[in-house]
Amino acid sequence: MTEKPFVHKKVFANVKSNFIFHEDVAKILFKLVNEKGIINIGGKTSTIYDFAKKNGCNPKKIFWNKRTIDFPKNPSINLNKLNKIIKN
């Protein structure tokens, strides 16, 4: 989850994630009020750079490197349960 507008000046061009804006999460929450269990909330899986570019930001690309950055290369989450709920 991130704030809108996307404020980061440098972003990973080779790391995938499920970024979503706060305002989009707010719209989804009302559909989840009566649901039970763990429900991952996120946006479409894409690189962080692609998410930023799609939303009008022009960040500098940086690249994930296993030896220098202690961060997973693909911290995306499974959104199957969320997508099923939203479709109904």
Secondary structure, DSSP 8 states (H G I E B T S, - for coil): -B-SS---SEEESS-EE---BHHHHHHHHHHHTT--S--------EEHHHHHHHTT---EEE---TTT--S-S------HHHHHHHH-
